[in-house]
């Protein structure tokens, strides 16, 4: 409804699942060096929980800067806080977690100005961090993290998490399980 959607993923299975949804054709591609779509430039590039999977995050942000139109926007979410690192991060092939300030500095260093930033998944943060810390203290593997909870629990957690949509556009949340940043392409420094 807002324009043409282009997507890329290096995984055949992920592309097939995404294609099946019929929203857009998903091209084979990988960041930072194999971005498809020729020399096309974009008004908006979105990366939801992608940057933490790539070795050279600086190179990714530079490559995306080159693919944005002047004043184009970059919308990123990443997992927050190194102390929340768990077996789930390893299973999902994460390279790192970010603090809000770390990600903001990296984004500014690569030629963007930050328009909006916040932590999110704040309401569930105390419970998630408590479970992660207790598991670390007692050497328990994070097996609960990798399983889908029963439907009733999932419904309750979804409703709790979704209430943040009322706050995120209006205020900076000072902590959370994830970081969200919207940045604008600026000239190189």
N, C-alpha and C positions, 0 to 999 in steps of 0.2 A: 503494500500500500504506500510505501514511502520511496520506492525506487527499485532498482535491480539489485538482486542479492548475488554475490559471488562468494564461494567458499573453497577452502583447500584443506586437505589432510593427507599425510603420507601413508596412512593405513588403509588397505583395501577394504577390510571389514567395516571400518568407520565410515568410509565413503559410501559403501553400499547401503548401510543403515540410513545415512543422511539423505541419499538419493531417494530412498524409498518413501521418505516423508513428502517428497514432491515440492519442496520450497525452492530449491535451487539445485543446479548441477554442481556437484562437488568435484573439483579437479584434484589431480595428484600434485602435491606440493609440500614443501617443508621450509621452515624458517631456519636461518635467515637467507639462504642462498638459492632456494628453488621456489620462488613465488611465481605461480602461473599467471595467465591473463595478459601476456605480452607486456606492453609498456603502460597499460591502463593505470590511471590514477583515480583515487577514491575520495569521496567526501567524508566517509566514516569507515574506520577499521576497528573491529571489535575482537578482542581476545579474552574469552572467559576461561580462566584457569588453564592458560597455555604457556605463558612465559616461564613458569617454574620448571617446565619440562625440558628446556633448551639450555645447553651448556653456556652459550655466549649471549646473555640477555642484552648486553650493550649492542652487539651486532644486529640483533633482531630489531631493536628500537630504531637503529639507524636505517635499516632496510625498509622498515615501515614508514619512516619519515619521508623517504624517497618516493613512496607509493601514494602518499596523501597529496591532495590538491592543496594549494595555498589556503591557509586557515582551516584545513581539514581537521577532523577530530579523531582522537584515539581513545577508545574506551577499554579499560583493562581491569580484570579482577585477578587476584592471586591469593594463595593461602598466606596467613599472617603468622608471625612469631616463630623464631627458631626453637623456643622452648616447647612448642606444641608438636615438634617433630615426632613422628611415631612410625610404627611398622606400615601404617596406611600410606604414608608418603613414599616409603620404599616400594611397596606393591604398585603404586601408581607412577613410579619412575620419576619422582620429583627430584630436582637438583638442589632446591633451596626453598625457604620460606622468607618472606619479607616483612620488615616493619614498614609502617606508613612512611616514615621519613626516608628510609633506604630507597623505597620505590620512587618516591617523589624526587629525590636527588638524582637518581638514575635517569628518570624521564626528562628532567630539566637539563641534565648534562648532554642529552642527545638531541636537543633543539626543540623542545616542546615547552609551552607554558601550561601550567596546571590550572584548569578552570574549576574543578571540583574534586575533592578527595575526602574519603572517609573510611573508617573501618565498617564492617557489617557482620552480620550473624553475631550481634552483640548480646541479645537476650539469652541465647543458649551458651554464650562464652563461659560463664562460671561452671556450668555442668560439664562442658566438653573439656575445659582445662583441668578441672578436678579429676575427671576420669583419666586423662592422659598422665597427670602427675602421680596419681595413685598407682597406675600401672607401671610407671617408671620406677617408683620407690620399691615396689614389690616384685619387679621383674616379670610382670605379666605381659604376654603378647596381646596386641590389640585385636583380638579375634572378633569382638563385638563390633568394632568399627567397619569391618569388611562385609558384614551381613546386613541385608535389608531387614529392618525391624518389622514386627507384625503390623498389619494394616492400621489398627487403631492407634498404635504408638506413632506410626508414620504420619497419620492424619493430624494428630495433636502437634507433633513437631513441625509439620508443614504450616499449620495455622500460626504457631508461635513465630516461626521464622518469617512468615509473610507479613506479619504486622509491622515489620521494620520498613516496609515500602512507604508507610505514611511519614516516617521520620527522615529517611535518607535524603529526599530532595531538600529538606529544610534545615538540617543541622549536621554538624560533624559529630559522629559517634567516636568517642575517645579510645575504644578498644573493640576487638571482635576477632572472630576466627579468620576473617578474610579482609582484604584491602580492595577498595574500588577507587579508580582514578579516571577522570575524563580530562584529556589534555588537547591543546590546539597546536597544530604545526606552526612553528615560528621559523624565521631564517636561522641559518647556522651561525654559531658563535665562534 
